[in-house]
Amino acid sequence: MKIAICQINPTVGDIAGNRDKIADNITSASLKGADLVLFGELSLSGTPLYDLASHPDFTDRCQSAISDISEQESDCMSMVGLPIRQEDDYFNSVSVLSGGQEVTRFYKAMPVSRDELPYFAGIDSPEFGDGDGQEQLPANIVVCKDVRMLIAIGDDIQYLSSLGCFASKTERPDLIIHLNAKRFARNIIEDDAESYANLARELSTSIISCGITGGSVDTIFHGGSAIFDKKGNLMLRLSNFTEGMAIVDFTPEKGFTGLDGKPLNKKPLPVAGKSATTRHTYKALVMALKDYFAKNGFKRTTIGLSGGIDSAVVAAIAVDALGYQCVTGITMPSRYSSEGSVTDSRQLAANLNITCHELPIENIYASALETLSPIFGDSPFSVAEENMQSRIRGMLLMAVANKFDTLVLNTSNKSEAAMGYGTLYGDTNGALSLLGDVYKTEVYDLAEYINRNGEVIPLSIINKAPSAELRENQKDSDTLPEYGLLDSILYRLIEENMPPMECAIECDTSIDTVVWVARMLKINEYKRWQMPPIVSVSRTTLTRDRRMPLIAKY
Amino acid sequence: MKIAICQINPTVGDIAGNRDKIADNITSASLKGADLVLFGELSLSGTPLYDLASHPDFTDRCQSAISDISEQESDCMSMVGLPIRQEDDYFNSVSVLSGGQEVTRFYKAMPVSRDELPYFAGIDSPEFGDGDGQEQLPANIVVCKDVRMLIAIGDDIQYLSSLGCFASKTERPDLIIHLNAKRFARNIIEDDAESYANLARELSTSIISCGITGGSVDTIFHGGSAIFDKKGNLMLRLSNFTEGMAIVDFTPEKGFTGLDGKPLNKKPLPVAGKSATTRHTYKALVMALKDYFAKNGFKRTTIGLSGGIDSAVVAAIAVDALGYQCVTGITMPSRYSSEGSVTDSRQLAANLNITCHELPIENIYASALETLSPIFGDSPFSVAEENMQSRIRGMLLMAVANKFDTLVLNTSNKSEAAMGYGTLYGDTNGALSLLGDVYKTEVYDLAEYINRNGEVIPLSIINKAPSAELRENQKDSDTLPEYGLLDSILYRLIEENMPPMECAIECDTSIDTVVWVARMLKINEYKRWQMPPIVSVSRTTLTRDRRMPLIAKY
């Protein structure tokens, strides 16, 4: 049986566009001789859908698009993911098309992620392991060309893990078809490959995993499509962060071969490590930005360039995603800005070949102080005046963006967002936050990666001490621990939920420092509430995966 | 058996404070002779907890607080709601304390709301109706003073509804104890009273419902504590939107009596209607504001007064919640402002006895235009210049708030938020949105309610045509349908999920108008994403209960 794995990039909500893409892939795979064409979880609707999943009008249109696809000429079977309504419930499902009609439909048994839990119903499937110790064979079986396939949608494949093995040879399918839409996160590519390899070996059954790719606002789907033989060997892997199709031949006896009949070569499992993490994060961010703009019909971005590393990295990613013609930098010096804030920004713009405007904020700031003087009187300079500068910059950036119909990109990083080190309605502005899930120390790793073939981000930007430059001689280190230490503390508090005392020992710092960081993390939840969508590159994106009450009495 | 119903206002996360409040209530009820003291769902921890529910350190501290409470001297049994950890799972539970120790613990079987679904596990309870047609008696039974009580936590009481009746007299408990934390919404008070009355009658069993009250950021708990006899008569109701305690005597034979031995009088069920809706909404908003400030340690607010009805209603609510000394209004006229924007604001401030500052934005606006002139050139006046004015006002409001350590209140209403009729980082600013779930036409109802005893909000504010005043002679009606029509359309699209064609017929308007409104609703999801927490007064608060993808291709 010839199987085509189609790793497509659907646009969430765009049923017609996705339908056409799926139909084209089926035609193309069919011409190459495919008997079975696979598409990932929710490939017809895109994902995450949130409440759109339960608009009856939307699911009706999905159903009608499935009919369109099934009716097109082709000799092959195909499997397409979509949401479906059953009376008052909505399910994450897979439709199996063959011979001009939908021949069967499978439901995801257990939605587990927060993107689906409130929106999709689960099914009580006693045949899918009923929890009382008597695990049974799942009933999601399809046969095509005499190959018996078991279908698992997304995380439902975890049920199979719990089986350990199939009860008997006759119960064992020839092949597990895993239709997936996995959200990207640090090391998830490597972790998934390892767990599917283990599963194939444990169950002594080959696995084909077909994913989706693309950016859906704050969610990135890397793809992750791969083939594992029944010994757990990785036999094929599609490139991540891009669309692609692979066709292989499979027989229960011989396993996988290429279309030329030659056996596939065993490949090494991907290995996690700092350089892979940085490279994947970079690719994920480029894809997120590119797709957010393309899928919303925007071409150009306006970015505030502070002379610091965060805005430099964002600008470099934007140039990679949109092209240098579509990126405009604005440098907005104040009376407190260092000379480097302008010269380094200009150098960065020159390296990236982007336009850079200079809009000094002094006159506006002076006007604002003058306007406020009847109220402020002779009160001392405070955080009010600091924040004003950031908000004036935010206002100017948005004005330029509104005037020329471009989008502003947010430049806050995860360390700042965690600590509330940034001005709401100023620093936090933007349509999308690219670095809000990237710790400051990881921003330096990205800068190094961006400079891998030569200087793009000027070394003067990389080497300077981080500063908000909102008052005389201000440095981040005046109020925050040095970022290496801060990030180790934050990582343990956020990603590992570690109690403060343990965290202090592991980070070799005082409990007072950890308690202070934990307190800042807590009391600044309100700022994160109003941040733009943050592109997830970890499993614990702030506010999305770690949402806390805005009353900080805990 | 003498039963005390304690409707308390817990602070989310404040275990020590809630513990002391609960202990005080037990002491006080015990002194009055109570045998059983009831507290609502999650009364020890407060709610919603989000991810805090699954911090082991937090649940450990809840457990330790329960021990403290159980150890205090008292002869009565008490029931207290709290989150609990069982290995890797976290449950919404009720602890039953008696004789100096925790005697048993019940779990909520089926978390259903979005505030608990991703955070609390459910339990498979075959005794709680297993779905295969054979409904059985729930096992949550406690006996106190020979009274057999069935305990139901929150929405679990819906299971009992599905029973219809108890299988036999011996299975029927003497009393159903319903420990609840119900989020306020339009008509929920009346709907709940009716459904509990019906349930009591159907099951022929008395029900005591004990709720919590108070504001928890965007969530308001009205209380809803009440007693229904087995005929479904409402026998007692605690006041909503305030703490309270009621003690009644109950015997299975005689039913409910007062402590004086006299039978309770049957009371009419609350009846829904426009005036009750407006009154409840007003009380809910006052409570939300008061508690958000008190629980976060803030006393004072700064409000931008535009001369329009939204900011006037917010200011009046703020004065009711915080006191006139704690409210400062700022009027910020521009070259496009009508004279009324200042004079009406001043009159409102005089009526409310609050300070009102005037900060004209002309100089800042002129400086900003001058600063931008190298980029803007001679491009025509556009939305960029409109938004700048709103953002300058937002910057000034935040500056005053930051300087004097007060919080800004957002003044957007639900109709505007739905249509994106407001400037991000300007109009959308604020710590809390009071009216973001109140349609414009309902804002007028609130204004009328506020003026029920005489003019607080000047009639000139109520009677003027709504306008953003961001360009010459601008009126909301230039771009939006008249609000009466707009709100009927929005209500059907948002709260009833009605298809456009049906909506057009019901609203007696053109399909084009409905489609345009639906499109505006869709493409402005990104603005709502960055709004402050919106106090929920409906069952379909935008973004919270109706979250849609930020890619508007659907």
Interface residues (C-beta under 8 A of the other chain):
Chain A: T11 V12 G13 D14 I15 G17 G46 P48 L49 Y50 D51 L52 H55 P56 D57 F58 R114 L117 P118 D124 G131 S216 V217 Y292 K295 N296 H357 L359 P360 I361 N363 I364 A366 S367 A368 E370 T371 L372 P374 I375 F376 S379 S382 V383 A384 E385 N387 M388 R391 I392 G394 M395 L396 M398 A399 V400 N402 K403 L424 Y425 N429 A431 N497 P499 Y526 W529 Q530 M531 P532 P533 D545 R546 R547 M548 P549 L550 I551 A552 K553 Y554
Chain B: T11 V12 G13 D14 I15 G17 G46 P48 L49 Y50 D51 L52 H55 P56 D57 F58 R114 L117 P118 D124 G131 S216 V217 Y292 K295 N296 H357 L359 P360 I361 N363 I364 A366 S367 A368 E370 T371 L372 P374 I375 F376 S379 S382 V383 A384 E385 N387 M388 R391 I392 G394 M395 L396 M398 A399 V400 N402 K403 L424 Y425 N429 A431 N497 P499 Y526 W529 Q530 M531 P532 P533 D545 R546 R547 M548 P549 L550 I551 A552 K553 Y554
